[in-house]
Every structure is written in C-alpha cells, then in structure tokens.
Amino acid sequence: MTIPVNRKHSLLAISFSRRDFLARTSCFGAYYALAKTIPLPSITASLGIDSRVSQTPLVDKGFASVRKIGNGLYATISDPTKGNATLSNGGFLVGKDAALLIEGFTTTGGASFQMETLRSVSQVPVRAALDTHYHFDHSMGNSFYGANGVPVWAHAAAAQRMVESYSPMQGADRGAVLAPYEKRVKDAKSDAERQHAQSDLNAITGVFQIANSSIIALPSHPIDPAKPASIDLGGLSAVLESHPGHSGTDIIVRVPEQNVVYAGDLLFNGWYPVAFDDKATISGWRGTLAKFAAFEKDTIFVPGHGQICGQEGIASIREVFDDIAAQAEKMFKAGVPAAEAAHRYVVPEKFKNFPIFAWGFTIGPAITKLYAEWQHK
Ligand SMILES: [Zn+2]
C-alpha cells in the first residue's frame, strides 16, 4: 500500500474522538530532514545569466526570498532548509492597475511576508491571491488573505479537496492518525521498506501538525478548468490555465508576452515529484511537461519547489519521470508485483541530490500509478 492518502481517509472517517494531543511542537525538522541536508541551489547555477532575473533578491528572509524575474513579475522562492513559513514557491504580478499574488503558502506568516513584499514595490489594489492547487503548502496561509479582503482564487475543485483532506485532521486523535504509518515502520520487511515507511510517517506527522495549527480558509472564487481565464492587470496580462498531473486542481499562471510561467507543483525543479494525490496522473503529467517543453526556448519557469529555471528544468523532471517509468516497466514485464516494485526503485547517481519529500508520496505512488495505467491497457 503506497498511497497513504487512502488509508488516511478511511482511518479519519472513523477516528473523530477528540483528545488533547501534543501541541504544535516543531516536528518540521524530521519532516524536512532530507531537504535539510540538500540546500537550495543558487540562482547562478540555473538562470544566473538571464538578464530578466535580478541577481540580488528584493528581500531574503532565509525561509524564502523574493526576486524580480520580469517586468512587474516577481518570484518567491522557498528554502525549506532555513524555515517553514512558506515551504512552497510563489510570487506576484504587478500591473499599472492591479496585482495578483500567487500561493497561500503553509502559514499566514508566509502569505503575510509575500503581501508585505508586494507592498514594498507597489500600492495597487490586489485583485486576488491564487492557490495553484489545494495542497496544504500552497493553501494553509489563505486566511491571511481572507482577513485582508483579498479574494482567493483556485481551481473549481480545490475548496472541496481542502475540506476532504485537511478538515478531518483537525481535532482528530493524533495517535489514531499516525498508527497505521507507525505500523508500517514496524512491519517493514527490509531496510529500504523501513526507511520509506519512516519518511511517510514523518511527512504525515508534519501535515497533521500543520492542519491542526491552521485556520482553513477556502478559496472564494472557483476557476473553471475548462476555460483558460485571462487577467488584465494594466499593461500586464496573464493567462490562468488548468493542466493535468499533480493534484487534479493544478492551475498555472502564464505571462505570454514575457515568456514567464508560474507552474505550481506541475514542476518540481531538482526534486522528485510528489505524485501521491488520488487525482495525480503520471501519463497526464508527462503530457503536461511535454507541452511545457514546447513553450518558447527562453521561458522562465517558477516551479512549485526548487530553484527558478529555464527549459533545462523541464528537461530534468522529464528525465526523472522517464527513469521511474523505465525502472517500473522492467519490473512490470518481469512480473514483480506493484507493491514490491514501489520499493525497489533505485535512485540513479545523477539524481542523488534530488530531495525526496517522502517515498510514499513521490516514487512509490508514481510506480503504482504507472502499473495501474499499464494494467488497464
Ligand atoms: Zn502539491
């Protein structure tokens, strides 16, 4: 069983007993233990030579920095090794008449930091804050925007997914939520399985802590995924488009006139992609990345996690998917069962510095989903 969210759902449905659990201790250390050993690559390693990207950040708080990447375009890049306020990347667009913020981040402190940085460059009204998808690290700080009268936009399915995924955790029995994950650590049949199970336990512990220390604020403006929406901020227009892959609720922000794309978690740059979501589709995701690869050669991408990049970042995540698919296909053809194959993937040398958020949220489900796609052919 490598899709922990299913266990979580069935478990939470029966575990509503309220009990005090240890108040929000800082367990993020274990949660991002792996990422902590792998610092964010410097900007010069990727886009340092692109004149659109400013060499010096506007502000650097450690946990995140904000940098100008175009005319009225800014990227907020998180470094989880230095703090947890944002965790995901984001950014903002500033036109003559209005601004658009991107991401609700993990905490209200993260959202507040981004708004404050926007205010340091412009006083135009904020049209909206967009959650690129519903995941906690892009949405749990939404209530800051709500309290400041900023409408929160997201994919039409995002609000419901937030309610289904995070509300049941609030006030739930911590031990009951974590028990199945602890059991998997205990029952592991090999060192690899034990390590994988431990990484999943760390991740779910982190999500539980965040859900229990956040006021969930739902997006107020649903974006119809069937219709790309244009937004005119005054001399700066952007297009909001839905693409399949990471969460079933993914929206990207494209600025066609400047070849800049805020890709959300459809792009993990230099990380293993998080693919656990019930609505994640590996074939759909690879198709989306093929489309991104066909964007202009000088496109700047702001990924959901990792450093800003150009087309080389798209090429790299496509290689990661190709490698996972190639290893999985060999095992599939050799008759290795899916559950076992999910643990047998070997990280190749060239990806050894790619953070893995947790095995059962990244590589494991990518393999079981590929198996499922092949079985249904
Ligand atoms: Zn995500």
Residues whose N, C-alpha, C, O or C-beta is under 5 A from the ligand:
A	BS01	ZN	H135 D265
